[in-house]
Amino acid sequence: MGRRSERLSKQGMLASDVAGEGDVIQVVSRAFDVLRCFEGHEARLGNLEISSRCGLPRSTVSRLTHTLTRMGQLVYLPRDQKYRIGPSAVAMSTAMMRGLQLRNLIRLRLQDVAEELPGTVGFVIPDRFHLVYLEVGRAANALGLSSTAGSRIAMASTAAGHAYVAALDENIGDALLAEMEREIPEDAKLLRPRLAGNRKFLREHGYVVACGLWSPHINGVAVPLWSPQYQTFVVVTIGLLSAMYDENRLHQEVAPRILQLSASIGGLLEGADGELFSDRAPRKPLPVPAHNNNKIAKTEVTNDLEAGARRPRQARSVRAPDGRR
C-alpha cells in the first residue's frame, strides 16, 4: 500500500489536519460539508441557510451549490429559490444500501435487546463530529428516545461518541479533539474531561458509560468495534431512561448484554467478508461467535490495517491479548 493510502487507512473518517495531512483538496471537503446540511431527501435549503449551517461564506456556498447542481448531487427549485438532494446523490446512497438481508439480521439483534432491557439500541458509524445510525432497534415503551436509521447524534454528548473517540489511537483521538475545540468548543468541553478515563475504562472493560450527557433523563452504554468495511470503528450503543437504569444497573445488567450483542454483530460483519452493503453478502452463512459475559473478543493491535484488508481474521474489539488497544 502506498504511503498516502496507508495514512488514509489509519485516519479512517478524520479530516486532513486531524492527522497532520496537507494534501486534502479543501473544495472537495467543503462540498461534502454542503451535502451534510441536507438531512433527509425532503430537506430544502437556500444558500444563506447552508452558509449558516456549515460556516462557509455565502459566495463559496453559491459556487459549490452551482457545481453540485450541475453534477446532479443537488436540484434547484426555482419557485422556492432553494436546493434539495439530487438524483445522483440518491442513486449513490441507494447503491450503498444493498445487502438488506444482512442489515435485517443486525436490526433483529438490536430489536431483541431493545425489547429485553428496554431502550433504543443502535449501530452507528462516524461522520466527522457526529455519528449516524445505520440501524436501530427500539422498545415500544422507550420514552424520550426517538432515534431512527439516518439520525445524526453528536459525538461529544453521547455514549457512542465517547466510546468511538476513546477507541481511536491516542494521537488520532487527541487531534480530533483539538479540531473539535477549534470548530465547536462547547462540544469539546464535554468530551475532553472524560477522555482519559474513558480510554482507561475501555481498555479494562471493553465498553463506555455516559450518564445524562445528551439528556438528564437518558443514560447510555456503548461498545466500539473495528470495521474492516470502513477501516474505522463503528459503535453498538443503547440509551435507557435514567429513572429505570442508574449507573450501577448499567454496569451490572446492561453492559454484559451489549458486549454480547457487539460480539454477535462483529461476527456478522466479519462473516460478510467486507461486503456489508453488497447483495452477495447474504448468500453465505454468517457465523456468530460464542460469547462469555466476563470477557470480550480479544484482538491484535489495531495498526495492522493493510494486512487486515487482505486476510481473514476474527471479529475485532478494542483490546489486545496483552490488554492494550
Summary of the structure (lengths in Angstrom):
residues: 325
radius of gyration: 19.9
end to end distance: 23.0
largest distance: 62.7
contacts: 1067
relative contact order: 0.11
helix: 46%
strand: 17%
